[in-house]
Amino acid sequence: KRSTGWGHYTGGSKRVINRVAASWTRPNLGATRVLAHSRSHVLLRDLMAIGDIAVLLFAALLASWLRFDAILPPDHLLLPTFATPLFYLAAMMVLRGYITLDPQTLQMGLLRVIAALSIAFAVLLAIAYFSKISDELSRLWTAYFALAGLVSIITLRLCSFGILRALGKQDIFRPTIAIIGSLPTPHI
């Protein structure tokens, strides 16, 4: 396709996209613009982030049920219940965890999920320690919450990726990048 002056490139990070765009804008190739990231990609990544927060809240309820035999966590655990998913979301944004999702190869960013959950719970425990409320934070509840959170996020990703693959929409997370331009006429 390069010989006709029209190029099509799929996949890759912004760094790769910028390198490809820079190589296509050299004088001998004459590319004019780069198109990337449709609204459906952004929408589905946002839905995955909302799903992660929802299953983390569900994991807190499950941890409360396992630890206290009650569905809702006690009053002193409400702040950690709602703060931890926000810490997780911030960590996933910093680690670029939602950009690297690929249902076609089942690349669900397992190491980034584990790192983001570790960061979220480390921040939670650090805040609890420095604000001197660590005595009120149940260690068993925190362990159940972390384990249930990890299992529920992995289950959510496997189920959603399986549904996307079954519907034939597995390429929806991969940004389509089209580099449009024309080759200059050769000088003979």
Secondary structure, DSSP 8 states (H G I E B T S, - for coil): -GGGTEEEEE---HHHHHHHHHHHTSTTT-EEEEE---HHHHHHHHHHHHHHHHHHHHHHHHHHHHHHSSSS--GGGHHHHHHHHHHHHHHHHHTTTTTS-BTTTTB--HHHHHHHHHHHHHHHHHHHHHTT-TTTS-HHHHHHHHHHHHHHHHHHHHHHHHHHHHTT-GGGSS-EEEEEE-------
